[in-house]
Amino acid sequence: MRCCSVALVSAILLTSAILQHWFGDAGALAAAGVSGFADAHASAASIAQVFNAGQVDPGVAGIGVLIGFATNTISKTTIAFVAGGRSFAAPAAKPHRDAGRVRGVLLVR
């Protein structure tokens, strides 16, 4: 299982770098959103990688992290709703709903 996780994170990091190179900030944000459906941590790592390489500004990186977590919340809540209905999905979404109240992200280089 660990091998699959490493492969997933590696694929997301590579895809994010390619999209950022081809499409700039919009590509990095799109990669963060799409990768967030699979894994929030890989999404955040991919944005951190392009930020540390100096390819995106801190504001873009912060938005990318939030987009990745938002899309991950959507996918997890949808799976919980399908698996167990509304009563099962509501508690699964609550921590993410609270995290969505964050007004900003501080990235330190």
Residue, then its C-alpha position, 0 to 999 in steps of 0.5 A: m500500500r505504501c508503494c501505491s501512495v508513493a507512486l500517487v504522490s510522485a505522479i501528482l508532483l510531476t503533473s503539477a510541475i508540468l501543468q505549472h510550466w505549460f499554463g502558469d499559475a492557472g495550471a498549478l491551481a488546476a493541478a491542486g484542485v484535481s489532485g485534491f480529489a485523490d489526496a489532500h496531502a499530495s495536493a499541498a505537497s505539489i503546490a509547496q514544491v512549485f512555490n519552493a522552486g519560485q514558480v508561484d507567488p505565496g498567494v497563489a500557493g495559499i489558494g492552491v492549498l485551500i483548493g486542494f483541501a476543498t476538493n478533497t472535502i468534496s470527494k470524501t463527503t461524497i463518498a461518505f454520503v454514498a456509503g452511509g447517507r446524510s447522517f454518516a456524511a454530516p460528521a465527516a464534513k464538519p471538520h472540513r467545514d470548520a477549516g474552511r473558515v480560515r481567512g488566509v494562509l501564511l507561507v514562509r519561504 
